[in-house]
Amino acid sequence: MPPFPPELWEHTPVAVREYIRTLEARVAVLEATVQRLLERLQQDSHNSSRPPSSDPPQALGKGVRRVPSGRKRGGQPGHPGQTRALVPIEEVDTVVPVKPQQCHRCQHPLQGEDPQPHRHQVTEVPPVKPLVTEYQLHRLGCPACGAFTRADVPPGVPTGGFGPRVQAMVALCTGAYRLSKRTTQDVMADLFGIPMSLGTIPHLEQTTVQAVAAPVAEAQAYVRTQPVAHLDETGWREARARAWLWVAVTAWVTVFAVRGSRGAKVVQDLLGERFCGILVTDRWSAYTWYPTRWRQVCWAHLLRDFEAMMERGGRSQEIGEALREQARQMFHWWHQVRDGTLTHAQFRVLMRPIRRHVARLLKTGQTCGVPKTEAVCREISKLYDALWTFVRVEGVEPTNNAAERAIRPGVLWRKGSFGTQSTDGSRFVESLMTVVATLRQQHRNVLAYLTEACQAAYTRTPAPSLLPPHAARHRQLPAVA
């Protein structure tokens, strides 16, 4: 439509008309750009894939609908509280009987024994003094030929200056606790009285990588045989180049990998060509090669998309609110399934109307008049079968929270060190994160495992397995170059 009355527009010179149309086109582009920037400005962890740590102050508490109770923060009157559990008496190192000398009321002397005295325990760490063992390698001359021969280091003794436990502690500090090398140097000196140079720390790291290479390779092979795998990735830096940290989480084992690509080839390398389980992911295009029927799309990401639809207003808001309501009902029933108050068969029946309603809403959203919402609805509709795999198959979660929780330490590592400076550093990240995440899944002690693995490397014996006990009994260590 012309911007002026028809009679005035007819008397407007053609050059002026073209100029006005050009200005209108430019204004339309600028309005779209402003709208896009405003939407980005309003993004936070509730309506996008951004982490909660990036939320501005005004986003704190967003989405919380609880009514203030008026009570003070902290424990309420009558709350039983929690105390530290006492160590069993047979494990106590020193027992000190303490008896009152006189009555606190009449001061009369007291004697006797209390059959059930009140137990008060104090835990202390004794001063740590490193144990230094010196091997004196004698060099003796041969009386027959005159040649001199020096003794070799005994089998199982490290050729360097530190033992397997020190090596494991250094790897634990830099690999699990994400301490810098300089801070690790201070920790070893201050807490354990072990001075070491900065150059020693990366050397011990790489020696640890070699010690756990076979178990890590075994864990990678194990993941490829599991019925369900959760995958996720996050940005990384390797030698100042762009890279990505990948994670694959299964019920018992978690593996990490640093790769220079975010494409489908990395997923295929992680899972192997014969993977036939269910893949739980977000909607990133690297996963589209896998059959949709055997994928599970993360509903936590979908909820954030629904929140973003609601904030666009109009028809988009109506569709977003309706989709969010269906998702909340689904999660309500799903939590009952996990609690055991609802069977999976009952849940499958209850979800039938939910699935039909969501399908109708997604179809309506594709013609709602809001381009961004229409595009998201079309994208989700293409993966419609992958929305409900957890309904069809028991043992599948509706979210990818397992992978997102597992990769969070990698995000913190990246923020603290900006990635790695070499491929050797990336291999250390992969190996230690795999070891730590897997052992914590299985409630195993990380320091004890790393110490045993490092000692096995010195004695040239197989390192302990990362697999759960029921799988490790039939282990066959893969070859490691």
CORRALIN-V716707 format. One line per field, one symbol per residue. ss: DSSP state (@ for helix, = for strand, . for the rest). phi: phi as a letter, one per 40 degrees, with the letter a starting at -180 (. if undefined). psi: psi as a letter, one per 40 degrees, with the letter a starting at -180 (. if undefined). A space follows every 50 residues. Layout:
ss=???
phi=???
psi=???
This chain:
ss=.....@@@@@...@@@@@@@@@@@@@@@@@@@@@@@@@@@@......... .@@@..@@@.............................@@@......... .=......=.............................===......=== .............@@@@@@@@@@@@.....@@@@@@@@@@@@.....@@@ @@@@@@@@@@@.@@@@@@@@@@@....===========..=========. ...======....@@@@@@@@......====...@@@....@@@===.@@ @@@@@@@@@@@..@@@@@@@@@@@@@@@@@@@@@@@@@@....@@@@@@@ @@@@@@@@@@@@@@@.....@@@@@@@@@@@@.@@@@.@@@@........ @@@@@@@@@@@@@@@@@..=..@@@@@@@@@@@@@@@@@@@....@@@@@ @@@@@@@@@.........@@@@.........
phi=.ccbddccccccdcccdccccccccccccccccccccccccccaccbacc cdccccdcccgcgcbccdcgcccgccdgccgbbccccddccccbbbcbbc cacccbgcdbahbccbccbbbbcbbcdcbccbbbbcccbbccccbgcbbb cccddgcdcccbcccccccccccccbcfccccccdccccccbgbcacccc ccccccccdccbdcccccccccdcbccbbbbaaacabbfgbcabcbbbbb cbbbbbabbcbbcccccccccgcbcbccbbacbcccbcccdccbbbcccc ccccccccccccggcccccccccccccccccdcccccccgcacccccccc ccccccccccccccccbcgbdccdccccccccbdcccbccccbcgbccbb cccccccddcccccccbggbcacccccccdccccccccccdcfbcccccc cccccccccfbcccccccdccccbcbcccbc
psi=hieiidddddehiddddddddddddddddddddddddddddeiaedeaei ideehideeheheheihheeiiiaiihehdihihiihideehdhhhhhii dihedeehiiiaihdgihhhihhihihhhihhhhhhhihiihedeeihhi iihihehieaeiidddddddddddddefiidddddddddddefgiiiddd dddddddddddedddddddddddeeidhhhiiiiiihhfeihiihiihha deihiihhieieaddddddddidehfahhhaafieeeedihddfihihed ddddddddddeeiaddddddddddddddddddddddddeeehiddddddd eddddddddddddddefeehddddddddddddfddededdddhiehieif ddddddedddddddddefaieidddddddddddddddddddefihddddd ddddddddefihiiieiidddddfihhihh.
